[in-house]
Amino acid sequence: MPRITTIALDADDTLWQNEQFFRLTEQRFSDLLRDYTDAPDLTERLITATARNLQFYGFGAKGFALSMVETALEVTEHRVPGTVIAEILAAGRELLDYPLETLPYVDAALEHLQHRYRLIVITKGDIFDQERKLAASGLADYFAAVEVVADKTEAVYRRIFARHTEGAEHTIMAGNSLKSDILPAIAAGACAAHVPHDLTWSYEHAEEPADHPRYTRIAHLGELQAAIDRLEASN
C-alpha cells in the first residue's frame, strides 16, 4: 500500500459538534406548532422535507430553516400564524450562532498529525457558515486547504484529491458519515476512517464496508494515527 501523506477531514460532527443543535431546533419547532397541529409524525415530516429540499437549498442551517417553514405550512394547511413563522425563522437563525465546541481529542490529534501529514478539510454546507465555524474553532491553521462542497460524491473526491494531494492512493478521509465521508472516498481510491458520532443524521446512514481493505473504524480522532499505521502495515 502506498504511504499515506494527506489526511482529509470532515468538519461537522467530526471536528466539532453540530447535529445536537439541529436536534434542539427540531424540538423548538415541535413546541411552536403544538397548538396548531396534532400530527404524530411531525419530526419525520420535517426530516423528509429537509432531505427532499437538499437539491434546492443544499446542506446547512438555511435550508433547514426553509424546510421548517414549508413543513409548518403543510401540516397546518397554511393556518399557522405569521408570528409563529417568524419564530421558526428566528430558531433557524440561532443555528448560525450557537457556540462552537470541538470534539474530544481533536486539538491534540491535529497537533500531532500536522507534523507528519498534509491536512485538509472537506465539508458540506453553506460556505459562509462553514468558514465562520472553522475560524471560531481555532483549528484553521492546521489545514493546508479547505473545500466546502454542495455534496460529497466520488467525482467530487477525485477532483479534490487531484487538486490537493499526491493522489487518492496516498490519502485517507476521516469523518462521521458512512454515506458522505466513507463510501465515496473509498470509491475514489482513498482509504477511509469512520469516526461515528451518536447523533449522526439518518440521511447520512449507510452500510458499513467492514471488510474493505482500505476501511477502518475508530472511536475518536486520537486513534487515527494508529489506524493509519495498521492500514499501511496490512495492505
NUNUFI-72396 format. One record per residue (C-alpha): x, y, z; residue in three letters. Coordinates in Angstrom, 3 decimals, always signed. Layout:
<sites>
> east/north/up/residuo
> X/Y/Z/ALA
...
</sites>
This chain:
<sites>
> east/north/up/residuo
> +0.000/+0.000/+0.000/MET
> +1.351/+3.475/-0.846/PRO
> +2.265/+5.612/+2.134/ARG
> -0.442/+7.979/+3.390/ILE
> +0.685/+11.595/+3.028/THR
> -2.627/+13.504/+3.252/THR
> -5.452/+13.319/+5.768/ILE
> -8.790/+14.782/+4.685/ALA
> -11.239/+15.511/+7.472/LEU
> -14.947/+16.186/+7.615/ASP
> -15.943/+19.139/+9.808/ALA
> -19.458/+18.924/+11.324/ASP
> -19.640/+16.206/+13.993/ASP
> -16.077/+15.154/+13.200/THR
> -14.135/+18.227/+14.301/LEU
> -16.929/+19.952/+16.239/TRP
> -20.478/+19.425/+17.490/GLN
> -23.242/+20.211/+15.010/ASN
> -26.160/+17.775/+14.900/GLU
> -27.053/+18.352/+18.551/GLN
> -28.073/+21.916/+17.706/PHE
> -30.306/+20.734/+14.876/PHE
> -31.975/+18.340/+17.334/ARG
> -32.614/+21.217/+19.739/LEU
> -34.104/+23.246/+16.890/THR
> -36.335/+20.317/+15.896/GLU
> -37.710/+20.292/+19.440/GLN
> -38.260/+24.054/+19.326/ARG
> -40.104/+23.611/+16.024/PHE
> -42.394/+20.990/+17.572/SER
> -43.082/+23.216/+20.568/ASP
> -44.021/+26.154/+18.356/LEU
> -46.553/+24.068/+16.412/LEU
> -48.069/+22.293/+19.408/ARG
> -51.204/+24.472/+19.373/ASP
> -51.717/+24.223/+15.604/TYR
> -51.323/+20.541/+14.730/THR
> -51.584/+17.148/+16.359/ASP
> -49.621/+15.395/+13.598/ALA
> -47.906/+12.451/+15.310/PRO
> -45.126/+12.322/+12.713/ASP
> -44.142/+15.989/+12.749/LEU
> -40.412/+15.362/+13.168/THR
> -40.406/+12.696/+10.455/GLU
> -42.186/+15.064/+8.074/ARG
> -39.608/+17.751/+8.778/LEU
> -36.764/+15.307/+8.129/ILE
> -38.421/+14.204/+4.881/THR
> -38.855/+17.800/+3.737/ALA
> -35.245/+18.630/+4.593/THR
> -33.929/+15.666/+2.604/ALA
> -36.260/+16.470/-0.305/ARG
> -35.056/+20.065/-0.392/ASN
> -31.348/+19.296/-0.423/LEU
> -31.379/+19.564/-4.209/GLN
> -32.691/+23.122/-3.930/PHE
> -31.161/+24.543/-0.754/TYR
> -28.187/+22.278/-0.063/GLY
> -26.984/+21.253/+3.375/PHE
> -26.932/+23.566/+6.365/GLY
> -28.972/+25.812/+8.608/ALA
> -30.522/+27.989/+5.909/LYS
> -32.045/+25.079/+4.025/GLY
> -33.220/+23.572/+7.296/PHE
> -34.981/+26.814/+8.262/ALA
> -36.806/+26.941/+4.931/LEU
> -37.809/+23.296/+5.327/SER
> -39.241/+24.066/+8.775/MET
> -41.381/+26.838/+7.287/VAL
> -42.539/+24.571/+4.460/GLU
> -43.421/+21.773/+6.888/THR
> -45.271/+24.152/+9.224/ALA
> -47.427/+25.361/+6.333/LEU
> -48.107/+21.821/+5.124/GLU
> -49.099/+20.262/+8.451/VAL
> -51.369/+23.169/+9.396/THR
> -52.847/+23.582/+5.912/GLU
> -51.483/+27.143/+5.896/HIS
> -53.278/+28.065/+9.115/ARG
> -50.100/+28.696/+11.120/VAL
> -49.891/+32.390/+12.136/PRO
> -47.234/+34.665/+10.743/GLY
> -45.921/+35.210/+14.265/THR
> -45.097/+31.504/+14.530/VAL
> -43.409/+31.528/+11.128/ILE
> -41.298/+34.432/+12.379/ALA
> -40.297/+32.420/+15.455/GLU
> -39.422/+29.420/+13.285/ILE
> -37.166/+31.610/+11.159/LEU
> -35.575/+33.008/+14.322/ALA
> -34.874/+29.457/+15.507/ALA
> -33.201/+28.782/+12.160/GLY
> -31.020/+31.864/+12.531/ARG
> -29.975/+30.720/+16.002/GLU
> -28.416/+27.656/+14.367/LEU
> -25.844/+30.047/+12.912/LEU
> -24.967/+31.458/+16.314/ASP
> -24.511/+28.516/+18.688/TYR
> -21.144/+28.432/+20.481/PRO
> -18.695/+26.142/+18.742/LEU
> -17.489/+23.114/+20.689/GLU
> -14.676/+20.952/+19.320/THR
> -14.989/+17.229/+19.931/LEU
> -12.722/+15.365/+22.366/PRO
> -9.172/+14.571/+21.196/TYR
> -9.441/+16.816/+18.125/VAL
> -6.939/+19.503/+19.152/ASP
> -4.315/+17.036/+20.379/ALA
> -4.749/+14.805/+17.331/ALA
> -4.335/+17.658/+14.838/LEU
> -1.335/+18.994/+16.718/GLU
> +0.350/+15.595/+16.326/HIS
> -0.786/+14.800/+12.781/LEU
> +0.196/+18.140/+11.247/GLN
> +3.876/+17.242/+11.611/HIS
> +3.546/+14.048/+9.560/ARG
> +0.760/+14.720/+7.055/TYR
> -0.832/+17.377/+4.905/ARG
> -4.224/+18.121/+6.486/LEU
> -7.248/+19.330/+4.533/ILE
> -10.946/+19.843/+5.331/VAL
> -13.700/+18.583/+3.052/ILE
> -17.135/+19.618/+4.304/THR
> -20.656/+20.158/+3.050/LYS
> -22.866/+23.125/+3.817/GLY
> -23.118/+26.864/+3.432/ASP
> -19.692/+28.329/+2.730/ILE
> -20.175/+31.366/+4.992/PHE
> -21.340/+29.234/+7.909/ASP
> -18.578/+26.669/+7.499/GLN
> -15.897/+29.342/+7.230/GLU
> -17.315/+31.008/+10.362/ARG
> -17.184/+27.754/+12.300/LYS
> -13.652/+26.960/+11.171/LEU
> -12.465/+30.405/+12.245/ALA
> -14.264/+30.122/+15.588/ALA
> -12.809/+26.665/+16.215/SER
> -9.228/+27.901/+16.333/GLY
> -8.243/+24.962/+14.098/LEU
> -7.786/+26.772/+10.793/ALA
> -4.002/+26.959/+10.967/ASP
> -3.713/+23.170/+10.942/TYR
> -5.135/+22.903/+7.428/PHE
> -3.406/+23.420/+4.112/ALA
> -6.729/+23.623/+2.252/ALA
> -10.457/+23.832/+2.940/VAL
> -13.085/+22.639/+0.457/GLU
> -16.758/+23.454/+1.111/VAL
> -18.830/+21.452/-1.379/VAL
> -22.510/+21.089/-2.234/ALA
> -22.322/+17.312/-1.855/ASP
> -19.712/+14.610/-1.400/LYS
> -19.615/+12.210/-4.326/THR
> -16.937/+10.046/-5.869/GLU
> -16.404/+12.651/-8.603/ALA
> -16.050/+15.458/-6.047/VAL
> -13.476/+13.477/-4.081/TYR
> -11.497/+12.661/-7.217/ARG
> -11.367/+16.351/-8.099/ARG
> -10.264/+17.395/-4.619/ILE
> -7.685/+14.622/-4.298/PHE
> -6.221/+15.593/-7.672/ALA
> -6.013/+19.241/-6.600/ARG
> -4.682/+18.934/-3.051/HIS
> -2.958/+15.564/-2.605/THR
> -0.320/+13.315/-4.127/GLU
> -3.168/+11.095/-5.272/GLY
> -6.124/+9.247/-3.775/ALA
> -3.924/+6.252/-3.002/GLU
> -1.875/+8.483/-0.668/HIS
> -4.952/+9.902/+1.094/THR
> -7.249/+8.922/+3.945/ILE
> -10.638/+10.542/+4.544/MET
> -11.930/+10.643/+8.123/ALA
> -15.498/+11.515/+9.084/GLY
> -18.674/+10.525/+10.870/ASN
> -20.881/+9.852/+7.828/SER
> -20.664/+6.488/+6.087/LEU
> -22.714/+7.847/+3.190/LYS
> -20.757/+11.062/+2.597/SER
> -17.306/+10.625/+4.120/ASP
> -16.539/+6.935/+3.736/ILE
> -18.145/+5.195/+0.758/LEU
> -17.496/+7.822/-1.938/PRO
> -13.931/+8.414/-0.723/ALA
> -13.175/+4.688/-0.965/ILE
> -14.793/+4.618/-4.412/ALA
> -12.461/+7.467/-5.420/ALA
> -9.452/+5.339/-4.443/GLY
> -8.638/+6.624/-0.951/ALA
> -8.568/+4.978/+2.440/CYS
> -11.304/+5.961/+4.882/ALA
> -11.655/+6.083/+8.658/ALA
> -15.156/+6.157/+10.095/HIS
> -15.435/+8.198/+13.301/VAL
> -19.016/+7.514/+14.491/PRO
> -20.988/+10.232/+16.228/HIS
> -24.002/+9.393/+18.388/ASP
> -26.226/+11.976/+16.681/LEU
> -25.410/+11.468/+13.002/THR
> -28.425/+12.445/+10.868/TRP
> -30.328/+9.438/+9.491/SER
> -29.788/+10.738/+5.940/TYR
> -26.079/+10.015/+6.379/GLU
> -26.507/+6.367/+7.373/HIS
> -25.290/+3.601/+5.053/ALA
> -23.997/+0.060/+5.216/GLU
> -20.542/-0.164/+6.720/GLU
> -17.877/-1.550/+4.323/PRO
> -16.410/-3.554/+7.188/ALA
> -14.386/-5.962/+5.048/ASP
> -12.878/-3.424/+2.665/HIS
> -9.065/-3.411/+2.904/PRO
> -8.910/+0.404/+2.807/ARG
> -11.504/+0.936/+5.540/TYR
> -11.157/+1.298/+9.285/THR
> -13.307/+2.496/+12.169/ARG
> -12.048/+4.481/+15.142/ILE
> -13.682/+5.781/+18.300/ALA
> -12.211/+9.282/+18.020/HIS
> -9.548/+11.200/+16.104/LEU
> -6.981/+10.411/+18.775/GLY
> -6.905/+6.887/+17.310/GLU
> -6.326/+7.985/+13.710/LEU
> -2.527/+7.722/+13.719/GLN
> -2.637/+4.136/+14.959/ALA
> -5.317/+3.304/+12.389/ALA
> -3.153/+4.670/+9.571/ILE
> -0.218/+2.611/+10.807/ASP
> -2.368/-0.533/+10.784/ARG
> -3.681/+0.137/+7.274/LEU
> -0.212/+0.700/+5.893/GLU
> +1.093/-2.452/+7.587/ALA
> -1.776/-4.707/+6.472/SER
> -2.028/-3.743/+2.784/ASN
</sites>
